[in-house]
């Protein structure tokens, strides 16, 4: 009877191990698949972030160029005003030309100021877009890190047969999946402490 009990116990143990390995294999497959999807989405976000940053830099450079043009228009207007003021006895035709040029440069100053404001709004918009994308990039990065830890713990669980490791592995994977979904769905879930620790 002892041999039969031992055989039954051994069979039951192998069945438990087989069931545990099946559970672990399913969780590893799900975690790895979701991590791959996160990686693809994160790559797209990183590209969008690079584009937003390039657009922001270009907009600020354009803003500076408009500022330079505005300063040149101010300088030209002031020079013409000075010329007009130091020649009070100039013929009316000359004064009319000087006044016309002063009006043209004044209009240019206003035009450049208005264009600068529009460009500034665009640049700030690109910067905000970059910041918004960065939140989602962090979410995907954190999701991948947590899923990686979960997969590693699943592997250790398969080797050691410790059920508490399985629970830990599921916890890490679940947190990773939650952050991944937050990234996909545009939620603002962002554990700053984890981002700063991983950053």
Secondary structure, 3 states (H helix, E strand, C coil): CHHHHHHHHHHHHHHHHHHHHHHHHHHHHHHHHHHHHHHHHHHHHHHHHHHHHHHHHHHHHHHHHHHHHHHHHHHHHHHHHHHHHHCCCCCHHHHHHHHHHHHHHHHHHHHHHHHHHHHHHHHHHHHHHHHHHHHHHHHHHHHHHHHHHHHHHHHHHHHHCCHHHHHHHHHHHHHHHHHHHHHHHCCCCCCHHHHHHHC
